[in-house]
Amino acid sequence: MSSELLTQESLVFSVVQEYLNKNRYFDVNEILPFIVSRFRMSSININMKGIEEILKSLVKKKIIVEGSKLSIDEILKNEKRKKIYDFILDNPGTYFYKIVTKLGISNHVVVWHLKMLQKFNFIKIEKFENHNVYFDAQFNVKNSKFAYITSKEKVKKIINYLQQNDFGTSKSQLSNALNMHPNTISKYLKMLEQFKIIIKKKVSKRVIYFLNEAYI
């Protein structure tokens, strides 16, 4: 990430990393004298005002974060944090409980790493059905709800069943076959209809559901 910085930004960032490596937290007011003294020693001609502007730019780009000992280059060096990030990449729309259970990492550790990934703009959080779901920061917001819905285990079961039974299925058949409460089936069928993942047809006074061929 630091290789993408401008020349002056790279110079400042290298001193910031040196400062953070001394187990210090990033604080603009405290780090300024440190950077100024380093630049004087190496004859780098950037004045204090210039350094302040560069630090603001680095913070805005989420390269460094106020109150953290880390920089963006170190975020994915932590094995558990990288596992969590990779899991979110592979499972857009995943939620906290799923991350904890699938990766076998304790709650408080997952909370901490999610917080760091969000601070440094690796992930973003959306709120659906009253709980947080996680996506890569670059994930298209328009697709967020779709990804969240289709990531649910019960929704996957409905989709798979309709795919295997492409002659069409009624709501009651789905409920019996998948051992789900009719209200649960109704809830997810409505969601799937909204995103045109399924279509319904009336056949002899019965409503029959099919998987949309365009989705397949």
N, CA, C and O of each residue as an XYZ file, in Angstrom:
864
protein
N       0.828     -1.211      0.000
C       0.000      0.000      0.000
C       0.857      1.254      0.000
O       0.530      2.215     -0.696
N       1.947      1.271      0.763
C       2.783      2.465      0.842
C       3.473      2.765     -0.486
O       3.875      3.905     -0.721
N       3.620      1.765     -1.362
C       4.239      1.968     -2.665
C       3.371      2.846     -3.569
O       3.863      3.389     -4.559
N       2.080      2.991     -3.236
C       1.171      3.804     -4.021
C       1.209      5.279     -3.612
O       0.550      6.110     -4.236
N       1.969      5.604     -2.579
C       2.004      6.973     -2.077
C       2.901      7.851     -2.933
O       3.778      7.371     -3.651
N       2.653      9.166     -2.833
C       3.528     10.132     -3.478
C       4.866     10.153     -2.747
O       4.976      9.653     -1.628
N       5.883     10.732     -3.383
C       7.240     10.712     -2.824
C       7.304     11.323     -1.426
O       7.853     10.712     -0.510
N       6.749     12.520     -1.256
C       6.795     13.176      0.057
C       5.973     12.399      1.088
O       6.361     12.299      2.252
N       4.841     11.854      0.654
C       4.027     11.038      1.557
C       4.810      9.807      2.020
O       4.742      9.420      3.187
N       5.545      9.206      1.101
C       6.349      8.028      1.449
C       7.420      8.360      2.479
O       7.682      7.574      3.390
N       8.042      9.535      2.330
C       9.071      9.966      3.276
C       8.484     10.139      4.677
O       9.060      9.690      5.668
N       7.328     10.798      4.737
C       6.672     11.006      6.034
C       6.207      9.672      6.598
O       6.378      9.398      7.786
N       5.618      8.842      5.737
C       5.088      7.559      6.184
C       6.185      6.655      6.754
O       5.947      5.930      7.720
N       7.368      6.692      6.173
C       8.470      5.855      6.667
C       8.870      6.262      8.088
O       9.219      5.411      8.907
N       8.819      7.563      8.376
C       9.133      8.037      9.734
C       7.997      7.688     10.696
O       8.239      7.355     11.857
N       6.761      7.765     10.210
C       5.612      7.367     11.026
C       5.745      5.907     11.438
O       5.505      5.559     12.594
N       6.129      5.050     10.488
C       6.308      3.628     10.789
C       7.399      3.424     11.845
O       7.261      2.602     12.752
N       8.474      4.185     11.708
C       9.553      4.110     12.704
C       9.011      4.469     14.088
O       9.330      3.813     15.079
N       8.199      5.505     14.142
C       7.605      5.979     15.395
C       6.677      4.908     15.988
O       6.741      4.614     17.182
N       5.821      4.332     15.147
C       4.866      3.319     15.608
C       5.577      2.036     16.042
O       5.114      1.336     16.943
N       6.702      1.736     15.396
C       7.468      0.528     15.747
C       8.072      0.599     17.147
O       8.518     -0.405     17.702
N       8.075      1.792     17.696
C       8.560      1.971     19.070
C       7.415      1.768     20.075
O       7.494      2.193     21.228
N       6.353      1.108     19.604
C       5.188      0.802     20.434
C       4.463      2.068     20.904
O       3.989      2.153     22.036
N       4.395      3.039     20.003
C       3.715      4.291     20.318
C       2.431      4.395     19.507
O       2.330      3.845     18.411
N       1.453      5.105     20.058
C       0.198      5.355     19.356
C       0.342      6.579     18.461
O       1.053      7.529     18.791
N      -0.346      6.541     17.323
C      -0.295      7.683     16.418
C      -1.128      8.840     16.964
O      -2.326      8.705     17.214
N      -0.469      9.965     17.139
C      -1.108     11.205     17.571
C      -0.397     12.334     16.840
O       0.813     12.508     16.983
N      -1.144     13.094     16.064
C      -0.545     14.130     15.204
C       0.337     15.089     15.996
O       1.456     15.388     15.578
N      -0.146     15.564     17.113
C       0.604     16.559     17.890
C       1.900     15.993     18.468
O       2.911     16.691     18.551
N       1.857     14.724     18.864
C       3.047     14.124     19.470
C       4.073     13.669     18.439
O       5.275     13.662     18.704
N       3.585     13.287     17.257
C       4.508     12.750     16.252
C       5.193     13.858     15.442
O       6.267     13.643     14.880
N       4.582     15.024     15.384
C       5.146     16.116     14.578
C       6.595     16.449     14.944
O       7.440     16.485     14.049
N       6.925     16.697     16.234
C       8.318     17.009     16.585
C       9.281     15.877     16.203
O      10.422     16.129     15.817
N       8.810     14.634     16.316
C       9.630     13.471     15.973
C       9.993     13.487     14.483
O      11.145     13.259     14.114
N       8.997     13.758     13.637
C       9.234     13.784     12.188
C      10.139     14.957     11.816
O      11.063     14.811     11.015
N       9.863     16.117     12.403
C      10.680     17.317     12.111
C      12.139     17.067     12.447
O      13.023     17.419     11.665
N      12.404     16.462     13.606
C      13.795     16.203     14.007
C      14.462     15.197     13.075
O      15.644     15.332     12.758
N      13.707     14.188     12.636
C      14.260     13.188     11.703
C      14.613     13.833     10.368
O      15.656     13.533      9.787
N      13.756     14.707      9.887
C      13.997     15.358      8.601
C      15.180     16.324      8.677
O      15.926     16.469      7.709
N      15.351     16.980      9.818
C      16.504     17.871      9.989
C      17.805     17.087      9.919
O      18.784     17.529      9.318
N      17.797     15.920     10.543
C      18.991     15.061     10.555
C      19.341     14.561      9.157
O      20.514     14.373      8.835
N      18.316     14.347      8.327
C      18.569     13.804      6.978
C      18.471     14.870      5.887
O      18.518     14.547      4.700
N      18.337     16.129      6.279
C      18.279     17.271      5.347
C      17.116     17.191      4.363
O      17.231     17.654      3.228
N      16.002     16.609      4.789
C      14.800     16.582      3.940
C      14.064     17.902      4.128
O      13.780     18.310      5.255
N      13.758     18.562      3.024
C      13.212     19.918      3.082
C      11.688     19.920      2.991
O      11.116     20.263      1.956
N      11.038     19.531      4.093
C       9.575     19.664      4.200
C       9.309     20.357      5.532
O       9.705     19.863      6.587
N       8.636     21.506      5.475
C       8.406     22.251      6.712
C       7.257     21.628      7.528
O       6.582     20.705      7.070
N       7.055     22.152      8.737
C       6.055     21.578      9.644
C       4.649     21.620      9.044
O       3.882     20.668      9.184
N       4.316     22.723      8.377
C       2.998     22.847      7.749
C       2.799     21.759      6.699
O       1.738     21.143      6.602
N       3.864     21.544      5.911
C       3.800     20.507      4.876
C       3.623     19.125      5.478
O       2.865     18.303      4.963
N       4.339     18.873      6.584
C       4.234     17.574      7.260
C       2.814     17.367      7.790
O       2.252     16.278      7.677
N       2.241     18.426      8.371
C       0.865     18.345      8.893
C      -0.120     17.985      7.788
O      -1.002     17.150      7.986
N       0.029     18.617      6.622
C      -0.870     18.357      5.498
C      -0.729     16.914      5.009
O      -1.717     16.259      4.679
N       0.513     16.433      4.969
C       0.752     15.051      4.534
C       0.148     14.063      5.523
O      -0.448     13.063      5.123
N       0.302     14.346      6.817
C      -0.294     13.475      7.835
C      -1.814     13.428      7.695
O      -2.421     12.366      7.827
N      -2.424     14.585      7.428
C      -3.879     14.627      7.210
C      -4.262     13.770      6.007
O      -5.266     13.059      6.031
N      -3.450     13.849      4.958
C      -3.710     13.062      3.751
C      -3.613     11.558      4.042
O      -4.438     10.773      3.575
N      -2.590     11.169      4.822
C      -2.411      9.753      5.167
C      -3.566      9.233      6.017
O      -4.004      8.093      5.863
N      -4.052     10.088      6.914
C      -5.202      9.708      7.752
C      -6.456      9.583      6.895
O      -7.233      8.642      7.057
N      -6.653     10.535      5.981
C      -7.823     10.508      5.101
C      -7.826      9.251      4.228
O      -8.886      8.688      3.951
N      -6.656      8.818      3.802
C      -6.544      7.614      2.978
C      -6.589      6.327      3.800
O      -6.510      5.227      3.252
N      -6.716      6.475      5.122
C      -6.744      5.345      6.065
C      -5.433      4.538      6.029
O      -5.429      3.333      6.278
N      -4.320      5.226      5.714
C      -3.000      4.595      5.762
C      -2.562      4.482      7.219
O      -1.953      3.494      7.630
N      -2.886      5.518      7.986
C      -2.667      5.524      9.433
C      -3.960      5.985     10.094
O      -4.781      6.660      9.474
N      -4.130      5.616     11.346
C      -5.368      5.938     12.070
C      -5.022      6.522     13.422
O      -4.169      5.998     14.139
N      -5.689      7.610     13.764
C      -5.475      8.261     15.057
C      -5.704      7.271     16.197
O      -6.708      6.560     16.224
N      -4.761      7.234     17.135
C      -4.902      6.382     18.316
C      -4.524      4.932     18.123
O      -4.769      4.110     19.006
N      -3.921      4.591     16.967
C      -3.527      3.202     16.712
C      -2.009      3.069     16.636
O      -1.312      4.005     16.244
N      -1.508      1.895     17.014
C      -0.073      1.615     16.902
C       0.266      1.020     15.538
O       1.436      0.811     15.219
N      -0.753      0.750     14.744
C      -0.554      0.061     13.463
C      -0.671      1.017     12.284
O      -1.265      2.091     12.382
N      -0.083      0.590     11.155
C      -0.307      1.263      9.879
C      -0.957      0.243      8.951
O      -1.043     -0.940      9.280
N      -1.410      0.705      7.800
C      -2.140     -0.169      6.892
C      -1.302     -1.372      6.434
O      -1.845     -2.445      6.172
N       0.021     -1.186      6.340
C       0.891     -2.270      5.880
C       0.937     -3.448      6.839
O       1.328     -4.550      6.455
N       0.536     -3.220      8.094
C       0.655     -4.270      9.107
C      -0.667     -4.972      9.418
O      -0.687     -5.968     10.141
N      -1.757     -4.460      8.878
C      -3.075     -4.974      9.251
C      -3.230     -6.450      8.932
O      -3.726     -7.202      9.771
N      -2.825     -6.886      7.758
C      -3.035     -8.280      7.362
C      -1.861     -9.187      7.720
O      -1.821    -10.347      7.310
N      -0.915     -8.663      8.479
C       0.191     -9.510      8.946
C      -0.225    -10.362     10.138
O       0.421    -11.362     10.452
N      -1.299     -9.965     10.794
C      -1.831    -10.764     11.891
C      -2.624    -11.934     11.296
O      -3.541    -11.724     10.502
N      -2.275    -13.151     11.677
C      -2.853    -14.353     11.065
C      -4.374    -14.435     11.246
O      -5.095    -14.720     10.290
N      -4.861    -14.188     12.463
C      -6.303    -14.284     12.715
C      -7.067    -13.190     11.979
O      -8.150    -13.432     11.446
N      -6.494    -11.979     11.952
C      -7.157    -10.878     11.262
C      -7.257    -11.160      9.769
O      -8.272    -10.859      9.140
N      -6.205    -11.737      9.206
C      -6.223    -12.075      7.780
C      -7.248    -13.165      7.497
O      -7.932    -13.133      6.474
N      -7.354    -14.141      8.418
C      -8.355    -15.205      8.257
C      -9.762    -14.625      8.219
O     -10.590    -15.018      7.396
N     -10.017    -13.689      9.118
C     -11.334    -13.051      9.182
C     -11.596    -12.261      7.897
O     -12.683    -12.333      7.325
N     -10.588    -11.508      7.454
C     -10.746    -10.711      6.227
C     -10.993    -11.611      5.015
O     -11.879    -11.335      4.205
N     -10.218    -12.677      4.891
C     -10.381    -13.607      3.766
C     -11.759    -14.256      3.795
O     -12.374    -14.471      2.751
N     -12.242    -14.567      4.999
C     -13.567    -15.179      5.133
C     -14.649    -14.209      4.648
O     -15.599    -14.621      3.983
N     -14.506    -12.923      4.979
C     -15.471    -11.914      4.528
C     -15.403    -11.755      3.003
O     -16.434    -11.598      2.349
N     -14.198    -11.795      2.444
C     -14.049    -11.726      0.982
C     -14.778    -12.876      0.300
O     -15.456    -12.688     -0.709
N     -14.626    -14.075      0.870
C     -15.228    -15.277      0.284
C     -16.714    -15.411      0.583
O     -17.431    -16.131     -0.111
N     -17.176    -14.707      1.630
C     -18.581    -14.819      2.051
C     -19.197    -13.435      2.258
O     -19.542    -13.080      3.386
N     -19.340    -12.651      1.191
C     -19.907    -11.309      1.351
C     -21.302    -11.385      1.955
O     -22.130    -12.195      1.539
N     -21.551    -10.528      2.944
C     -22.845    -10.549      3.614
C     -22.860    -11.438      4.834
O     -23.916    -11.679      5.419
N     -21.683    -11.932      5.230
C     -21.621    -12.792      6.409
C     -21.859    -11.968      7.673
O     -21.792    -10.739      7.648
N     -22.132    -12.654      8.765
C     -22.450    -11.964     10.013
C     -21.562    -12.479     11.138
O     -20.848    -13.470     10.982
N     -21.617    -11.794     12.267
C     -20.679    -12.028     13.366
C     -20.662    -13.480     13.843
O     -19.597    -14.090     13.940
N     -21.835    -14.032     14.140
C     -21.910    -15.392     14.687
C     -21.294    -16.405     13.722
O     -20.628    -17.351     14.145
N     -21.519    -16.202     12.439
C     -20.982    -17.121     11.434
C     -19.454    -17.055     11.393
O     -18.791    -18.085     11.267
N     -18.901    -15.857     11.499
C     -17.439    -15.703     11.525
C     -16.856    -16.436     12.728
O     -15.875    -17.170     12.608
N     -17.477    -16.226     13.893
C     -16.996    -16.856     15.136
C     -17.034    -18.382     15.035
O     -16.057    -19.056     15.361
N     -18.175    -18.922     14.580
C     -18.336    -20.383     14.564
C     -17.516    -21.049     13.464
O     -16.905    -22.093     13.691
N     -17.499    -20.457     12.287
C     -16.780    -21.080     11.166
C     -15.259    -21.036     11.359
O     -14.557    -21.973     10.976
N     -14.753    -19.954     11.948
C     -13.303    -19.817     12.116
C     -12.808    -20.289     13.481
O     -11.607    -20.465     13.687
N     -13.745    -20.493     14.413
C     -13.350    -20.964     15.740
C     -12.506    -19.959     16.500
O     -11.589    -20.330     17.233
N     -12.821    -18.680     16.320
C     -12.097    -17.609     17.024
C     -13.051    -16.995     18.041
O     -14.226    -16.787     17.736
N     -12.566    -16.703     19.240
C     -13.436    -16.218     20.310
C     -14.060    -14.862     19.974
O     -13.513    -14.082     19.194
N     -15.220    -14.607     20.585
C     -15.994    -13.395     20.304
C     -15.195    -12.109     20.419
O     -15.192    -11.294     19.497
N     -14.510    -11.920     21.558
C     -13.823    -10.649     21.795
C     -12.670    -10.426     20.818
O     -12.349     -9.290     20.467
N     -12.047    -11.534     20.382
C     -10.948    -11.420     19.404
C     -11.509    -11.005     18.044
O     -10.937    -10.154     17.363
N     -12.630    -11.612     17.654
C     -13.268    -11.254     16.383
C     -13.713     -9.795     16.406
O     -13.540     -9.077     15.421
N     -14.284     -9.354     17.522
C     -14.720     -7.951     17.663
C     -13.546     -7.005     17.427
O     -13.669     -6.028     16.689
N     -12.415     -7.295     18.051
C     -11.228     -6.440     17.927
C     -10.729     -6.382     16.480
O     -10.448     -5.302     15.960
N     -10.621     -7.538     15.838
C     -10.083     -7.561     14.473
C     -11.051     -6.933     13.472
O     -10.614     -6.285     12.520
N     -12.337     -7.112     13.667
C     -13.318     -6.455     12.791
C     -13.204     -4.932     12.915
O     -13.300     -4.199     11.931
N     -13.000     -4.491     14.142
C     -12.845     -3.052     14.396
C     -11.631     -2.501     13.655
O     -11.706     -1.430     13.053
N     -10.513     -3.228     13.694
C      -9.292     -2.776     13.020
C      -9.460     -2.812     11.496
O      -9.006     -1.906     10.798
N     -10.102     -3.844     10.993
C     -10.323     -3.943      9.543
C     -11.215     -2.806      9.045
O     -11.023     -2.287      7.945
N     -12.186     -2.430      9.867
C     -13.062     -1.323      9.487
C     -12.327      0.014      9.576
O     -12.468      0.863      8.696
N     -11.542      0.200     10.640
C     -10.798      1.456     10.812
C      -9.896      1.746      9.628
O      -9.778      2.890      9.191
N      -9.256      0.696      9.109
C      -8.315      0.877      8.004
C      -8.962      0.626      6.640
O      -8.276      0.430      5.637
N     -10.295      0.635      6.627
C     -11.064      0.587      5.381
C     -10.855     -0.689      4.562
O     -10.880     -0.651      3.332
N     -10.649     -1.813      5.242
C     -10.608     -3.099      4.545
C     -12.022     -3.655      4.383
O     -12.321     -4.332      3.399
N     -12.882     -3.369      5.346
C     -14.253     -3.862      5.291
C     -15.235     -2.731      5.571
O     -14.865     -1.669      6.070
N     -16.489     -2.986      5.238
C     -17.566     -2.065      5.612
C     -18.700     -2.881      6.220
O     -18.816     -4.086      5.995
N     -19.533     -2.192      6.997
C     -20.621     -2.850      7.713
C     -21.952     -2.289      7.228
O     -22.138     -1.075      7.144
N     -22.874     -3.195      6.911
C     -24.242     -2.815      6.587
C     -25.155     -3.408      7.656
O     -24.803     -4.398      8.297
N     -26.317     -2.810      7.847
C     -27.259     -3.321      8.842
C     -28.494     -3.866      8.135
O     -29.209     -3.122      7.463
N     -28.746     -5.169      8.285
C     -29.927     -5.818      7.748
C     -30.585     -6.634      8.853
O     -29.908     -7.285      9.649
N     -31.906     -6.591      8.891
C     -32.659     -7.379      9.871
C     -32.120     -7.180     11.297
O     -32.013     -8.126     12.078
N     -31.792     -5.945     11.601
C     -31.357     -5.560     12.961
C     -30.019     -6.148     13.408
O     -29.739     -6.174     14.606
N     -29.204     -6.610     12.498
C     -27.849     -6.978     12.906
C     -26.847     -6.664     11.795
O     -27.210     -6.534     10.626
N     -25.586     -6.548     12.188
C     -24.530     -6.136     11.271
C     -24.092     -7.279     10.366
O     -23.972     -8.425     10.798
N     -23.860     -6.948      9.120
C     -23.270     -7.902      8.181
C     -22.065     -7.233      7.531
O     -21.995     -6.007      7.438
N     -21.123     -8.052      7.083
C     -19.808     -7.539      6.697
C     -19.498     -7.809      5.228
O     -19.812     -8.864      4.678
N     -18.867     -6.805      4.620
C     -18.473     -6.874      3.217
C     -17.077     -6.285      3.050
O     -16.626     -5.486      3.871
N     -16.410     -6.682      1.994
C     -15.177     -6.019      1.588
C     -15.501     -4.554      1.308
O     -16.583     -4.243      0.811
N     -14.590     -3.673      1.618
C     -14.840     -2.226      1.469
C     -15.182     -1.834      0.031
O     -15.882     -0.846     -0.190
N     -14.698     -2.594     -0.942
C     -14.948     -2.279     -2.350
C     -16.211     -2.923     -2.897
O     -16.540     -2.748     -4.070
N     -16.924     -3.670     -2.054
C     -18.106     -4.380     -2.526
C     -19.189     -3.389     -2.945
O     -19.426     -2.389     -2.267
N     -19.846     -3.682     -4.078
C     -20.876     -2.800     -4.608
C     -22.064     -2.733     -3.648
O     -22.695     -3.748     -3.355
N     -22.358     -1.531     -3.164
C     -23.426     -1.346     -2.173
C     -24.769     -1.846     -2.706
O     -25.570     -2.385     -1.942
N     -25.023     -1.675     -3.991
C     -26.296     -2.105     -4.585
C     -26.501     -3.614     -4.440
O     -27.638     -4.084     -4.377
N     -25.411     -4.367     -4.387
C     -25.512     -5.820     -4.297
C     -25.461     -6.337     -2.862
O     -25.547     -7.544     -2.637
N     -25.322     -5.439     -1.895
C     -25.110     -5.847     -0.506
C     -26.251     -6.699      0.039
O     -26.019     -7.772      0.596
N     -27.477     -6.221     -0.122
C     -28.617     -6.953      0.425
C     -28.792     -8.298     -0.278
O     -29.114     -9.303      0.356
N     -28.579     -8.307     -1.575
C     -28.663     -9.554     -2.348
C     -27.661    -10.574     -1.813
O     -28.003    -11.736     -1.592
N     -26.425    -10.131     -1.608
C     -25.378    -11.031     -1.107
C     -25.716    -11.531      0.285
O     -25.503    -12.701      0.602
N     -26.244    -10.640      1.116
C     -26.610    -11.024      2.483
C     -27.707    -12.083      2.476
O     -27.604    -13.096      3.167
N     -28.743    -11.849      1.703
C     -29.873    -12.787      1.666
C     -29.446    -14.152      1.147
O     -29.799    -15.179      1.726
N     -28.693    -14.165      0.064
C     -28.302    -15.447     -0.541
C     -27.190    -16.156      0.236
O     -26.845    -17.296     -0.071
N     -26.631    -15.476      1.245
C     -25.614    -16.132      2.079
C     -26.247    -16.931      3.226
O     -25.575    -17.736      3.869
N     -27.546    -16.705      3.479
C     -28.232    -17.380      4.578
C     -28.408    -18.869      4.268
O     -28.766    -19.239      3.150
N     -28.156    -19.706      5.255
C     -28.229    -21.157      5.058
C     -29.619    -21.597      4.629
O     -29.753    -22.449      3.750
N     -30.660    -21.027      5.238
C     -32.029    -21.423      4.893
C     -32.381    -21.010      3.469
O     -33.075    -21.735      2.756
N     -31.900    -19.844      3.063
C     -32.137    -19.386      1.693
C     -31.413    -20.297      0.699
O     -31.955    -20.635     -0.353
N     -30.199    -20.685      1.040
C     -29.437    -21.592      0.175
C     -30.184    -22.910     -0.006
O     -30.215    -23.473     -1.100
N     -30.789    -23.397      1.088
C     -31.548    -24.658      1.019
C     -32.759    -24.522      0.093
O     -33.074    -25.428     -0.678
N     -33.434    -23.363      0.188
C     -34.592    -23.129     -0.685
C     -34.162    -23.086     -2.144
O     -34.780    -23.715     -3.003
N     -33.094    -22.337     -2.417
C     -32.591    -22.226     -3.795
C     -32.174    -23.590     -4.332
O     -32.523    -23.959     -5.453
N     -31.426    -24.334     -3.524
C     -30.967    -25.662     -3.963
C     -32.137    -26.601     -4.236
O     -32.123    -27.362     -5.203
N     -33.160    -26.536     -3.365
C     -34.329    -27.410     -3.544
C     -35.059    -27.061     -4.842
O     -35.441    -27.953     -5.599
N     -35.252    -25.775     -5.096
C     -35.933    -25.359     -6.322
C     -35.121    -25.712     -7.565
O     -35.676    -25.994     -8.627
N     -33.803    -25.692     -7.415
C     -32.937    -26.057     -8.546
C     -33.055    -27.549     -8.860
O     -33.056    -27.956    -10.022
N     -33.153    -28.347     -7.810
C     -33.261    -29.804     -7.995
C     -34.667    -30.237     -8.401
O     -34.853    -31.302     -8.988
N     -35.656    -29.396     -8.081
C     -37.050    -29.702     -8.421
C     -37.580    -28.618     -9.349
O     -38.433    -27.813     -8.976
N     -37.053    -28.622    -10.565
C     -37.328    -27.517    -11.481
C     -38.722    -27.568    -12.110
O     -39.057    -26.725    -12.943
N     -39.536    -28.553    -11.715
C     -40.925    -28.626    -12.194
C     -41.836    -27.719    -11.369
O     -43.023    -27.587    -11.668
N     -41.278    -27.095    -10.329
C     -42.051    -26.174     -9.505
C     -42.481    -26.787     -8.188
O     -42.702    -27.995     -8.102
N     -42.600    -25.959     -7.163
C     -42.906    -26.423     -5.816
C     -43.814    -25.426     -5.118
O     -43.666    -24.216     -5.288
N     -44.745    -25.930     -4.337
C     -45.620    -25.042     -3.564
C     -44.958    -24.666     -2.244
O     -43.959    -25.261     -1.839
N     -45.529    -23.676     -1.589
C     -45.007    -23.228     -0.302
C     -45.063    -24.343      0.746
O     -44.114    -24.537      1.506
N     -46.181    -25.072      0.779
C     -46.328    -26.155      1.763
C     -45.357    -27.298      1.485
O     -44.834    -27.909      2.417
N     -45.114    -27.589      0.205
C     -44.139    -28.634     -0.142
C     -42.735    -28.246      0.326
O     -41.994    -29.072      0.857
N     -42.387    -26.982      0.119
C     -41.087    -26.490      0.586
C     -40.973    -26.606      2.098
O     -39.950    -27.048      2.623
N     -42.023    -26.210      2.787
C     -42.027    -26.253      4.248
C     -41.816    -27.673      4.759
O     -41.029    -27.895      5.680
N     -42.524    -28.640      4.158
C     -42.411    -30.042      4.581
C     -41.061    -30.638      4.201
O     -40.424    -31.321      5.003
N     -40.630    -30.372      2.970
C     -39.386    -30.970      2.472
C     -38.162    -30.457      3.228
O     -37.222    -31.212      3.478
N     -38.175    -29.173      3.591
C     -37.009    -28.567      4.246
C     -37.169    -28.458      5.765
O     -36.277    -27.975      6.462
N     -38.318    -28.913      6.261
C     -38.590    -28.881      7.699
C     -38.448    -27.461      8.255
O     -37.815    -27.236      9.287
N     -39.054    -26.519      7.541
C     -39.053    -25.116      7.974
C     -40.485    -24.676      8.232
O     -41.418    -25.132      7.570
N     -40.647    -23.791      9.194
C     -41.973    -23.252      9.511
C     -42.519    -22.497      8.296
O     -41.765    -21.796      7.622
N     -43.826    -22.631      8.005
C     -44.410    -21.927      6.857
C     -44.140    -20.416      6.857
O     -43.935    -19.821      5.799
N     -44.139    -19.798      8.045
C     -43.868    -18.350      8.113
C     -42.442    -18.028      7.679
O     -42.189    -17.012      7.032
N     -41.497    -18.930      8.054
C     -40.097    -18.747      7.637
C     -39.980    -18.878      6.127
O     -39.297    -18.086      5.478
N     -40.651    -19.882      5.571
C     -40.637    -20.087      4.122
C     -41.217    -18.853      3.419
O     -40.656    -18.369      2.436
N     -42.341    -18.355      3.932
C     -42.994    -17.172      3.324
C     -42.063    -15.961      3.336
O     -41.967    -15.225      2.354
N     -41.384    -15.770      4.460
C     -40.474    -14.636      4.618
C     -39.372    -14.669      3.555
O     -39.110    -13.661      2.898
N     -38.730    -15.827      3.388
C     -37.612    -15.914      2.456
C     -38.065    -15.955      0.999
O     -37.366    -15.454      0.118
N     -39.229    -16.549      0.739
C     -39.748    -16.534     -0.626
C     -40.036    -15.103     -1.076
O     -39.795    -14.737     -2.227
N     -40.560    -14.301     -0.143
C     -40.831    -12.894     -0.463
C     -39.550    -12.152     -0.816
O     -39.508    -11.381     -1.775
N     -38.490    -12.397     -0.017
C     -37.190    -11.770     -0.299
C     -36.658    -12.208     -1.657
O     -36.185    -11.385     -2.441
N     -36.736    -13.502     -1.930
C     -36.209    -14.046     -3.182
C     -36.986    -13.511     -4.386
O     -36.422    -13.296     -5.459
N     -38.287    -13.300     -4.191
C     -39.104    -12.705     -5.255
C     -38.664    -11.277     -5.550
O     -38.578    -10.874     -6.710
N     -38.389    -10.519     -4.501
C     -37.991     -9.112     -4.662
C     -36.755     -8.990     -5.535
O     -36.628     -8.047     -6.316
N     -35.848     -9.944     -5.402
C     -34.612     -9.907     -6.185
C     -34.699    -10.737     -7.462
O     -33.703    -10.950     -8.153
N     -35.919    -11.202     -7.759
C     -36.182    -11.968     -8.995
C     -35.331    -13.224     -9.094
O     -34.987    -13.675    -10.187
N     -34.997    -13.782     -7.934
C     -34.265    -15.051     -7.913
C     -35.248    -16.192     -8.169
O     -34.891    -17.221     -8.743
N     -36.498    -15.988     -7.729
C     -37.544    -16.966     -8.011
C     -38.714    -16.274     -8.695
O     -38.855    -15.052     -8.634
N     -39.543    -17.067     -9.340
C     -40.787    -16.563     -9.922
C     -41.907    -17.477     -9.459
O     -41.676    -18.648     -9.157
N     -43.128    -16.940     -9.403
C     -44.262    -17.777     -8.997
C     -45.334    -17.754    -10.083
O     -45.522    -16.762    -10.787
N     -46.028    -18.885    -10.190
C     -47.096    -19.022    -11.176
C     -48.303    -19.670    -10.499
O     -48.164    -20.485     -9.587
N     -49.464    -19.294    -10.960
C     -50.683    -19.902    -10.429
C     -51.089    -21.049    -11.346
O     -51.361    -20.849    -12.530
N     -51.124    -22.243    -10.785
C     -51.468    -23.445    -11.548
C     -52.600    -24.161    -10.812
O     -52.416    -24.661     -9.703
N     -53.794    -24.203    -11.458
C     -54.958    -24.878    -10.861
C     -55.194    -24.426     -9.417
O     -55.283    -25.245     -8.503
N     -55.291    -23.136     -9.236
C     -55.560    -22.514     -7.932
C     -54.430    -22.673     -6.910
O     -54.587    -22.301     -5.747
N     -53.308    -23.218     -7.340
C     -52.145    -23.350     -6.446
C     -51.044    -22.409     -6.915
O     -50.842    -22.214     -8.114
N     -50.342    -21.834     -5.958
C     -49.190    -20.986     -6.288
C     -47.943    -21.858     -6.266
O     -47.614    -22.475     -5.253
N     -47.259    -21.896     -7.400
C     -46.071    -22.742     -7.563
C     -44.846    -21.848     -7.769
O     -44.907    -20.862     -8.504
N     -43.755    -22.194     -7.127
C     -42.510    -21.408     -7.190
C     -41.461    -22.121     -8.029
O     -41.292    -23.338     -7.950
N     -40.762    -21.330     -8.833
C     -39.686    -21.833     -9.679
C     -38.448    -20.962     -9.477
O     -38.553    -19.779     -9.153
N     -37.302    -21.552     -9.671
C     -36.070    -20.772     -9.669
C     -35.969    -20.050    -11.012
O     -36.147    -20.662    -12.065
N     -35.687    -18.767    -10.973
C     -35.575    -17.974    -12.195
C     -34.365    -18.450    -13.003
O     -33.246    -18.497    -12.492
N     -34.600    -18.797    -14.255
C     -33.524    -19.317    -15.121
C     -32.401    -18.295    -15.281
O     -31.231    -18.653    -15.415
N     -32.780    -17.015    -15.266
C     -31.760    -15.964    -15.411
C     -30.795    -16.003    -14.228
O     -29.605    -15.739    -14.394
N     -31.302    -16.332    -13.022
C     -30.439    -16.428    -11.843
C     -29.482    -17.598    -11.961
O     -28.303    -17.486    -11.625
N     -30.000    -18.732    -12.443
C     -29.156    -19.926    -12.608
C     -28.011    -19.618    -13.549
O     -27.184    -20.489    -13.822
